[in-house]
Amino acid sequence: MRPVVLPALLGLALGLGFTACSSGTKSLDTIAVTSSNNECKVAQTAMAAGKHTFQVENTGSQVTEVYVYATGDKVLSEKENIGPGTKASFSVTLAEGQYLVACKPGQTGTGIRQPITVN
């Protein structure tokens, strides 16, 4: 019997690519977030509903993590283990509403929070 692993994987990859391309969710611009030891600076705090990519730069001296919270501290998306002097990104689809972006220097506590509004 001949293995069919490569053709099967190729078919799966193509199918996933087509699925991703046909998504109805509009991808929006990247939103810069600067996390330091004592600040969480979100470059854009008002945005349209849809998919957003947050590009995090850790300018602090501690490993950090960044969360997007809905009401009641419900985690919608997060990126952990962002080392000092490094960048990381993550995406989340947001409906209209109020959210919080939280940077957690040292990866402890409730973090430094910045409110954002999605229209």
C-alpha positions in Angstrom: 0.0 0.0 0.0 1.3 3.4 -1.0 1.3 6.2 1.6 -1.0 9.2 0.7 0.3 11.6 3.3 1.7 14.3 1.0 -1.4 14.6 -1.3 -3.7 14.5 1.7 -1.8 17.3 3.5 -1.6 19.3 0.3 -5.4 19.0 -0.1 -6.0 20.0 3.5 -3.7 23.0 3.2 -5.4 24.2 0.0 -8.8 23.7 1.6 -7.9 25.7 4.6 -6.4 28.5 2.5 -9.6 28.8 0.5 -11.7 28.8 3.7 -9.6 31.6 5.2 -9.9 33.6 2.0 -13.6 33.3 1.9 -14.2 34.5 5.4 -16.8 37.2 5.8 -14.8 39.0 8.5 -13.0 42.0 7.3 -9.4 42.3 8.5 -8.5 45.8 9.6 -5.2 47.7 10.2 -2.7 46.6 12.8 -3.0 48.3 16.2 0.3 49.1 17.9 0.5 48.4 21.7 3.6 49.4 23.7 4.0 47.6 27.0 6.6 48.9 29.5 7.1 48.2 33.2 4.5 50.9 34.1 2.5 51.7 30.9 0.2 50.0 28.4 -0.1 52.4 25.5 -2.6 51.5 22.8 -2.1 53.6 19.6 -5.7 53.4 18.6 -8.5 53.3 21.2 -11.5 53.7 18.8 -12.1 51.3 15.9 -14.7 49.7 13.7 -16.1 46.3 14.4 -14.3 43.4 12.8 -11.0 41.6 12.9 -8.0 43.4 14.5 -4.4 42.5 14.8 -2.6 43.9 17.9 1.2 44.3 17.4 2.8 44.4 20.9 6.2 45.8 21.6 7.7 45.2 25.0 9.9 48.1 25.9 10.1 47.1 29.6 12.6 45.0 31.5 10.2 42.2 32.4 8.4 39.5 30.4 4.9 40.7 29.7 1.5 39.5 28.4 -1.3 41.4 26.8 -5.1 40.6 27.0 -8.2 41.9 25.3 -11.1 41.7 27.8 -14.8 42.0 27.3 -17.2 43.0 30.1 -16.6 41.0 33.3 -13.0 40.3 32.4 -13.9 37.7 29.9 -10.7 37.0 27.9 -11.3 37.3 24.2 -7.7 37.0 23.1 -4.2 37.1 24.6 -0.5 36.9 23.9 1.8 35.6 26.7 5.6 35.5 27.2 6.6 38.6 25.3 10.2 39.1 26.3 11.9 42.5 26.9 12.9 44.2 23.7 10.7 41.9 21.5 7.5 42.1 19.5 4.5 39.8 19.1 1.1 39.9 17.6 -2.3 38.4 18.0 -5.7 38.9 16.3 -9.2 39.1 17.6 -12.6 39.8 16.1 -14.5 42.4 18.0 -18.2 43.3 17.8 -19.4 46.8 18.8 -18.9 47.6 22.4 -16.4 48.5 25.1 -13.3 46.5 25.8 -10.1 46.6 27.8 -6.6 46.0 26.7 -4.4 44.9 29.6 -0.6 44.7 29.7 0.8 42.6 32.5 4.5 43.3 33.1 6.0 40.4 35.1 2.9 38.4 34.0 1.2 39.0 37.4 -1.8 40.9 38.7 -4.7 42.5 36.8 -2.4 44.5 34.6 -2.3 48.1 33.3 -5.6 48.6 31.5 -6.5 50.8 28.6 -10.2 51.0 27.5 -11.0 50.8 23.8 -14.3 51.4 22.0 -15.5 49.4 19.0 -18.2 51.1 16.8 
